[in-house]
């Protein structure tokens, strides 16, 4: 799931820009929008059953009609929302607001204090042409969904590993991302070459961007359980060996 952060001051035109961007992104896959409401709490419609259920303490309350589902749940951290959206197969998520997030961002209007700026006042076409500059977010289920989209993958195994080999300091973690990402690409390519009709994905979750822990997510798909287990075991071994080597080099 590609995360595209749209930031700017109130009245700068963020909403208008996002409305123009949504149809173009939808051509490439399911698109969601997460908006920061600031100090304006969202008011649920009084007297409705879904509001009453939520008011009684339900973790989530959903209303389903012939066209849509309206869902309210007691989660307001971006990490929880991203995990939910990734797990349901979202391809792109547009984040409006939260100006100080460390995510790569598109600035609409003027925002001198912004960091990680990819574009300032771009056209929607410029954003579409530079999607690879925005980070990917996967939940484990979301990564599995991505792999299952490959034809013929009847068996999928998945797992995740903490990856704090870069230490706790932000600069150390960024350096770890840069160093370890190509290692994961090499591991995935080399392991896949050893197994026929097996698909695999490795993803380095950059927790620094999403206020979470760093982790490596892995998923292996095959047409038979035996092939999936063999490939998954081999991939695990290569991954753990890479962690050990990286830790030794840093020590």
C-alpha positions as CSV (number, residue, x, y, z in Angstrom):
1,X,0.0,0.0,0.0
2,X,1.5,3.3,-1.1
3,X,1.2,6.1,1.5
4,X,1.0,9.6,0.0
5,X,1.0,12.4,2.5
6,X,-0.7,15.7,1.5
7,X,0.2,18.6,3.9
8,X,-0.6,22.3,4.0
9,X,-2.2,25.0,6.1
10,X,-5.9,25.3,6.4
11,X,-7.5,26.7,3.3
12,X,-4.5,25.9,1.1
13,X,-6.5,23.6,-1.2
14,X,-5.5,20.1,0.1
15,X,-9.0,18.7,-0.2
16,X,-9.5,20.0,-3.7
17,X,-6.1,18.5,-4.7
18,X,-7.0,15.1,-3.1
19,X,-10.4,15.0,-4.9
20,X,-8.6,15.4,-8.2
21,X,-6.0,12.8,-7.4
22,X,-8.4,10.0,-6.2
23,X,-9.8,9.1,-9.7
24,X,-6.3,8.8,-11.1
25,X,-5.1,6.6,-8.3
26,X,-8.3,4.4,-8.5
27,X,-7.2,3.4,-12.0
28,X,-4.3,1.6,-10.4
29,X,-6.2,0.1,-7.4
30,X,-8.3,0.7,-4.4
31,X,-7.7,4.1,-2.9
32,X,-8.5,5.3,0.6
33,X,-8.2,8.7,2.3
34,X,-7.4,9.4,6.0
35,X,-8.0,13.0,7.2
36,X,-6.9,14.6,10.4
37,X,-9.8,16.4,11.9
38,X,-7.7,18.4,14.3
39,X,-9.7,19.7,17.2
40,X,-13.0,19.2,15.5
41,X,-14.4,16.0,16.8
42,X,-16.6,14.1,14.4
43,X,-20.2,14.1,15.5
44,X,-22.1,10.8,15.0
45,X,-25.7,11.3,14.0
46,X,-27.8,11.3,17.2
47,X,-30.3,8.6,17.8
48,X,-29.2,6.2,15.1
49,X,-28.7,2.6,16.2
50,X,-25.0,2.6,15.1
51,X,-24.4,5.6,17.3
52,X,-26.2,4.1,20.2
53,X,-24.2,0.9,20.0
54,X,-21.0,2.8,19.9
55,X,-22.1,4.9,22.8
56,X,-22.7,1.8,24.8
57,X,-19.0,0.9,24.4
58,X,-18.9,-1.3,21.3
59,X,-15.3,-1.6,20.0
60,X,-16.8,-1.0,16.5
61,X,-20.2,-0.2,15.1
62,X,-21.1,-0.7,11.5
63,X,-24.1,0.1,9.4
64,X,-24.6,-1.6,6.1
65,X,-27.0,-0.5,3.3
66,X,-27.4,-1.6,-0.3
67,X,-24.4,0.5,-1.5
68,X,-21.9,0.9,1.4
69,X,-20.8,0.2,4.9
70,X,-20.3,3.0,7.5
71,X,-17.9,1.9,10.2
72,X,-16.8,3.6,13.4
73,X,-14.2,2.0,15.6
74,X,-12.1,3.0,18.6
75,X,-8.8,3.4,16.9
76,X,-7.3,6.8,16.1
77,X,-3.6,6.1,15.6
78,X,-2.3,6.1,12.0
79,X,-0.5,2.8,12.5
80,X,-3.7,1.0,13.4
81,X,-5.6,2.6,10.5
82,X,-2.9,1.8,8.0
83,X,-2.8,-1.8,9.2
84,X,-6.6,-2.1,8.8
85,X,-6.5,-0.5,5.3
86,X,-3.6,-2.7,4.1
87,X,-5.3,-5.8,5.4
88,X,-8.4,-5.1,3.3
89,X,-6.4,-4.8,0.1
90,X,-6.0,-1.0,-0.3
91,X,-3.4,0.0,-2.9
92,X,-3.1,3.7,-2.2
93,X,-3.9,5.8,0.9
94,X,-3.9,9.6,0.9
95,X,-3.2,11.2,4.3
96,X,-4.4,14.7,4.7
97,X,-3.1,16.8,7.6
98,X,-0.7,15.9,10.4
99,X,1.9,18.4,9.1
100,X,4.7,17.2,11.3
101,X,4.6,13.5,10.3
102,X,8.1,12.2,9.1
103,X,6.5,10.8,5.9
104,X,7.6,12.0,2.4
105,X,5.0,14.6,1.5
106,X,3.3,16.8,-1.1
107,X,3.0,20.3,0.2
108,X,0.0,22.4,-1.0
109,X,0.5,26.1,-0.5
110,X,3.4,27.2,1.7
111,X,4.7,25.2,4.6
112,X,8.3,26.3,5.4
113,X,8.8,24.0,8.4
114,X,7.9,20.8,6.4
115,X,10.5,18.1,6.0
116,X,10.7,15.3,3.5
117,X,9.0,17.3,0.8
118,X,8.7,15.4,-2.5
119,X,6.6,18.1,-4.3
120,X,5.4,21.6,-3.6
121,X,2.2,22.7,-5.4
122,X,2.5,20.0,-8.1
123,X,0.0,18.9,-10.6
124,X,-1.8,15.6,-10.0
125,X,0.0,14.2,-13.0
126,X,3.4,15.0,-11.4
127,X,2.3,13.0,-8.3
128,X,1.2,10.0,-10.3
129,X,4.5,10.0,-12.2
130,X,6.5,9.9,-8.9
131,X,4.6,7.4,-6.9
132,X,7.8,5.4,-6.2
133,X,9.0,8.3,-4.0
134,X,6.3,7.6,-1.5
135,X,6.8,4.7,1.1
136,X,5.0,1.4,1.1
137,X,3.1,0.1,4.1
138,X,2.1,-3.5,4.5
139,X,0.4,-5.3,7.3
140,X,1.3,-9.0,7.3
141,X,-2.2,-9.8,5.8
142,X,-1.7,-7.0,3.3
143,X,1.5,-8.5,2.1
144,X,-0.1,-11.9,1.9
145,X,-2.9,-10.5,-0.2
146,X,-0.4,-8.9,-2.6
147,X,1.3,-12.3,-3.1
148,X,-2.0,-14.2,-3.4
149,X,-2.9,-12.0,-6.4
150,X,-0.2,-14.0,-8.4
151,X,-2.0,-16.7,-10.3
152,X,-1.6,-20.3,-9.1
153,X,-0.5,-19.5,-5.5
154,X,-2.6,-22.0,-3.6
155,X,-0.5,-22.1,-0.4
156,X,0.9,-19.0,1.2
157,X,3.1,-18.8,4.3
158,X,3.9,-15.5,6.0
159,X,5.8,-14.2,9.0
160,X,7.5,-11.1,10.4
161,X,10.8,-10.5,12.3
162,X,11.8,-7.5,14.4
163,X,14.7,-5.6,12.7
164,X,16.3,-3.2,15.1
165,X,19.8,-3.9,13.9
166,X,20.3,-0.2,13.2
167,X,19.9,0.8,16.8
168,X,17.4,3.2,18.4
169,X,18.7,6.6,17.1
170,X,16.7,7.9,14.1
171,X,19.9,8.4,12.0
172,X,21.0,4.9,12.7
173,X,17.7,3.5,11.7
174,X,17.7,5.5,8.5
175,X,21.2,4.2,7.7
176,X,20.0,0.7,8.4
177,X,17.1,1.1,5.9
178,X,19.5,2.2,3.2
179,X,22.0,-0.6,3.9
180,X,19.5,-3.5,4.4
181,X,17.0,-2.8,1.6
182,X,19.3,-4.0,-1.2
183,X,20.3,-7.0,0.9
184,X,16.6,-8.1,1.1
185,X,16.2,-7.7,-2.6
186,X,19.2,-9.9,-3.2
187,X,18.0,-12.5,-0.7
188,X,14.5,-12.6,-2.3
189,X,16.0,-12.9,-5.9
190,X,18.5,-15.6,-5.0
191,X,16.1,-17.7,-3.0
192,X,13.4,-17.5,-5.7
193,X,15.9,-18.7,-8.3
194,X,16.3,-22.0,-6.3
195,X,12.6,-22.9,-6.4
196,X,10.4,-23.4,-9.4
197,X,6.9,-22.0,-9.4
198,X,7.4,-20.2,-6.1
199,X,6.6,-16.6,-5.5
200,X,8.0,-14.6,-2.5
201,X,8.0,-11.1,-1.2
202,X,10.2,-9.5,1.4
203,X,9.3,-6.1,2.8
204,X,11.4,-3.9,5.1
205,X,8.9,-2.1,7.3
206,X,10.4,1.3,8.1
207,X,8.9,1.9,11.5
208,X,10.5,5.3,11.9
209,X,8.1,6.6,9.3
210,X,5.0,5.1,10.9
211,X,5.8,5.4,14.6
212,X,6.2,1.6,14.9
213,X,9.0,-0.9,15.3
214,X,11.2,-1.8,12.4
215,X,10.5,-5.3,11.0
216,X,11.0,-7.5,8.0
217,X,7.8,-9.0,6.6
218,X,8.0,-12.1,4.4
219,X,5.5,-14.1,2.4
220,X,6.0,-17.2,0.2
221,X,3.4,-18.7,-2.2
222,X,3.5,-22.0,-4.0
223,X,1.2,-24.5,-5.6
224,X,1.8,-27.2,-3.0
225,X,2.4,-27.2,0.8
226,X,5.7,-29.0,0.4
227,X,7.1,-26.4,-2.0
228,X,5.9,-23.5,0.2
229,X,7.5,-25.0,3.3
230,X,10.8,-25.6,1.6
231,X,11.0,-22.1,0.2
232,X,9.9,-20.5,3.4
233,X,12.5,-22.4,5.5
234,X,15.2,-21.4,3.0
235,X,14.2,-17.8,3.0
236,X,14.1,-17.8,6.8
237,X,17.6,-19.2,7.0
238,X,19.0,-16.6,4.6
239,X,17.2,-13.8,6.4
240,X,18.5,-14.8,9.9
241,X,22.0,-15.2,8.5
242,X,21.8,-11.7,7.0
243,X,20.7,-10.3,10.4
244,X,23.6,-12.0,12.1
245,X,26.1,-10.7,9.6
246,X,24.8,-7.2,9.8
247,X,25.0,-7.2,13.6
248,X,28.5,-8.5,13.5
249,X,29.5,-5.8,11.0
250,X,28.1,-3.1,13.2
251,X,29.8,-4.6,16.3
